């Protein structure tokens, strides 16, 4: 089977890039598969060692943002002119490869990929890596809310219908926005990190990780920790990650008198060992696409306390079994659940063991098996559809 992932770039290793590379590597390891990553970006990947030698990498030499710094006209020029170049070069590449499966990872190609007349007539799949209403959730002011609504309508009601299949990351997302659409399939992200890290659940540390940005909602977590600290002053909250909200969060921590209780730890390239050094994981996000970091923490045997934000935590955490789900914004209950796990070591160990077992459902081999079954079914259905015509 010939499988092609289309992406803007892999020179920046964000979550989507990391997942795409990991899945491409795993698919390429399966006998009978040939896998390509076709990127628009012309720059050399910063992380070539992460890409298996079995995966073919095609560089289309398109850079949408190269001239953005010159002004708004150049932004528009990049959007329109380079979109046409991207379409032309991507079609040429796909005609050379003659793939069976072509996957949009949700960047610039998502709006036109399924309209390309590729000679091999492949199955076109659109992967949605965010909660489906992410545009509206990040829109501020009437203009941007209007633009978000218009973009959703164009994307989800018109352009996306040309795809043979759309995959979303969580059942919650499908139930909320795609419940009656038979083309939409739930395909969770896999655990991408192989490790043997396990927490002893004895260190007096609660941990979280993510970009220091608005969606992660760290001000709410820090306020909740103020309640925890009054009851358990010997415990610490470690926040791993960096981002634009760092100064604001430092000021909040200082104003609440939590300087020696809440620690902004910065970036780490070994987050699994940080999870293993903690005893509880907490997620305070306003929204998520999947919350892979939650799953990674659970794979270290950490019980989780998470806001039940859309979308992700409720697909991963079984409330009361391997962690606690708390209504979004209920800081008092978030603190209460953290305190419950701090005070009850037997519960902490029982939930930690259950969390580890739950994480195994998202092992790479299981998700790739689901992916291959989907590919096979879609190819079969498309061939039968062509035969009937």
N, C-alpha and C positions, 0 to 999 in steps of 0.2 A: 504494500500500500504506500502510495506517495502522499505525504502530508506536508503542507506548507503553512507556517505561521507568518502572518503579515503584521509588522510592527513599525513604529516610527524609528526607534533606535534601541540599541542595547549598550550605548556608551554611558548611559546613566542607569545605575542599578537600583531602580525603585522596586516596589512590590510586584507590579505587573511584569516587569522585565525578569525579575528573579523567578517568578512562577512559570513564565513562558519558557525560559531556558531550562528549568528543571524538568518540565513536562516534555519538552523536545528531546532532551537527553534520554529520558526514560523510554519514550516511544522509539527512539533510534536504536535502543538496546534490544528491542524485540525483533526476532527473526522475521524477515519479509518486509520490514518497514524501511522506507527511505524518508528522511525528514530534512526540511529546509526551514531556516528563518530568513525571511526577506525583509530587509530594513530600508526605510527611506533615507535615513540619516547617512551623511557621507563621511562622518568622522570615524576614526578607528575605535572599536570597542575598548573601554578601559579595563574590562574584566574578561579577556579572552580565555583565561584558564578555566573559567566556569563552564564554558561551552565545550561539549564533548567533540572529539575529532570525528565522530560518526555523524554529526549534524552539519549539513552544508549551510554556509552563511553567504547570502547574496547582498551586496551593498549597491543600492540604486543610485547613490550619489545625489540625493535631494536633501536640501537643508532648508526647511520652511522658515526658520527664524534668523538666518544668517544676517539679514539686513534690517531687522526690527529696530535696532538701536538708532537708525537714521530718521525714524519718524513714522507717523500713522500711515502715510501713503505706502511706505515700504512694507508695512504689516499687511495691508490689503493686497499689494502686489505679490507678496509671498503666499498669501492664502489662495489667490486666484491663479496666478501664473504657475506657481510651483505645484499646485494641485493638478493642473493639466499635464505637467511633466511627470509627476508621480504616476498618474493613471497610465500614461503611455509606456513608461519603463516597467511598471508592474505587470501590465498585460504582456509585454515582450518576454519578461522573465517567466511568467506562468505558462506561456505558450511553449517555451523551451523545456520547462520541467515536465509539463503534462500531468499535473497532479490529480489525485482522486479526491482529496480533501483540501480545502483552502479556508483558513481561519483568520478572521479579523480579531485582533486583541483589543479593539476599541479606540484606536487613535484616529489619525486623519483619513486612513483608508476606509473607515467604516461606512462613510456616506456613499462611496461609489463602488466598492469591491464587488458586490453581488450583481452589479450592472455590466461588468466586464464580460465580453464575449470570448471566453477562453476556449481554445480548440478542444481540450479534453472534456469539456462540460462537467467540471467537478461539482461536488457538494460544497456549498458555501455556508459557513457557520459563523455567527456573530457571538463573540464572548462579551458579556457585560460584567465588568470587574468592580462595579460600584453598586450601591443601592440605586434602584432605577430612577428615583426622584432626586438624584444628587444635584442636578442643576437648580432645582427649586430650593433645596436646603442651603445652598451657598449663595443665593440671590438676595441682595439687599437693595431696598428702594423699589419704587414702582416700575422703573425702566427695566432693571435687571430681572425683576419677577416676570414682566411681560416677555422679555427675551427668553427666559427659561421656559415659559409656557410654550412659546412659538417653536423653540428648538425641540422640546419634547414632542410636540405635535408632528413636526416635520420628520424627526428621527423615528419615533415609535409608531406613528400612525401611517406613514407613507414609505419612507426609504427602507425601513427594516423588513418590510413584507416580502422583499425580493430574496431574502435569505431562506435557505432550506431549513435552518434550525437556529434558534437563539438559546444560548445557555446562560443561566443566572446562577449565582453562587449559593443561594439559600432558598429553602422552601418558603420561608417567610416572605422573601421578595416575590416569589412566584405567586403566592396566595394574595399578596397585596395588589399587584399590578398586572399579573398575567394569568390569572386563575382560569380563564376560559380559552386561552390560546394554546392549541395543541402543538404548535411549533416550539414552544418554550419548554426547556428541560433543565432540571436542577443538576448542576455539576460542581460540587464543592472543590475548593482548592485542596491540594494535598499538603501534607507535611513535607517540607523540602530539605530539612536538616536531619541527617543521620547522626545520632549521638547516644551516649550511655549515661548522660548526666541525670542524677536523681537527687532530689532534695531529702535531707534528713528530717525536715520539718521541725527543727529544733532552734534554728536561729531566729532571733526576735526582729525579723525584717519582713515587711510587706513590700512587694515590688510591682512596678508597672513599667511599660516601655512604649515609646512612640514619639512621633514628632511633636515638638512643643508648639502646637497650633490650635486654632479654635475648635476643630472637630473633636479633638481628644478631651476637651472639657476639664483640663487639669485644675482650674480655679475651684470647680465644684468638689473635686477630690480633696484638695488642700483644706477647704472649709470643713469637709466631713472628717478629715484627720484631726482637726481641732477638737472634735468630740471624742475621738479615739484616744488622743494624747492625754486628756484629763483623767481617763480611767486607767490607761496603760502607758505611763510616761517612759517606760523602759523599752518600748518598741519604736522602730524607725520606719519611715516610708522612703523608699528609694525610687526615684523617677529617672529612668534611662532614656536618653534621646536629646536631640538638640532642635532648635527652631526659633522662629521669630518672636515667640511669646516669652522667651527666657527672662528678659529684664522685668517684664510685668509680673511674672510668677515669683521672681526673687523679691520684688517689692511686696507682694502679697504675703509671702512666707515671713518676711521681716515684720510686717505690720501686725501679723497674728502671733508674733513671738514664737515661731516654730523653727527658728534657724538651726537648732541642733536636733530637730525631730524630723524635718522633711528635707531631703537632699536631692538637688538637681545634679545628677551624676554625669551628664553629657553623653556623647556617642560612644558606643562600644561595638566592636566587630565580633564579640564573643558573648552574645546575650544569653545563650543557654547556660553558661556557667553562672551568670548573675541570677538566673531563675533558680538554679540548683542551690545557691547560697541563701535563698529566701524561704519563707514558710507559707506565704499566701500571695496570690496574684489578684490584682484589682484592675478592672477596666471601667473607665468613667466616660467613655465616648458619647457624643451626641448622636452620631450615626457611624456606621461601618459598612464596608462592602462585604466583608466576611469575618474579620477579626482573627486573622491568622496568628497574630501574636498571642491571643488567648489560647489557641490550640497548642502553640509551641510551649507555653508555660505549663499547660496541663500534661504535656508529654514528659515533663520533668517531675511529675507527681505532685504538682501544686494544686490545691483546691482553689477555686476561683470565686470572687465576688464581683459581679458585673451589673452595670445598668442594662436593662432589657431594651437597649436602643435598637432602632432599625438599621441594618438588618445583620444578623450574624450570631450574636450571643445565644439567642433562644434555639438556634439550630445546633449549637455546640454544647451548651451547658444544660444538664438536666437538673432543674431547681430542687434543692434538698438532697440530691444524690452525690454529685461531683462538684457542687458549688451552689451559690445563691444568685438568683436573678432579682434585681431590685428595680422598681419603677423609675424611669428616667427622671433625674432631678431630685429624688427623695434622699437627700443627704443624711438625714437622721437614720433612715433604714440602712443605708450603705454603711454607716459607721457601726450600727448595731450588729450587722452581719459579720463585719470584720472582727468586732469584739467577741462575738460568739465563737468564732474559729480560734481566736487568741486564747480564750478561756477554757476551751474544751479540746484538749490534746487528742483524746480518743476520736472525737468527731473529725478533727483536722486530719488525722491519719486515715480514717475510713474514707473521707471524701478525696484525699490525695490519691489513694489507691484506685478509687473509682474514676478519677480524672485521668490517670495514666491509661486505664483500660479504655476509656472513651476515646482518647486520642488515637488509639490503634485503628479505629474505624476510618481514619483519614490518612492511613499509610499510603505512600506513593503507589505501591503495587495494586492496591484496591481501587484507587481513583483512576489509574491508567487502564485497568481492566474495564471499568465503567466506560471510559472514554473510547476504548477500542470497540466495545459492544455497540456504542452509539454510532461510531463511524461505519461499522459494518452494516447496521440497520439502515442508515441513511443512504449509503451507496446502493444497497439492494432496492430500496423503495424508489430511488431516482431512476434506476435502470428499468424497473417495472413500469414506472410512469411514462418513460420515453417509448417503451415497447407498445404500450396501449395507444399512444398517439400515432 
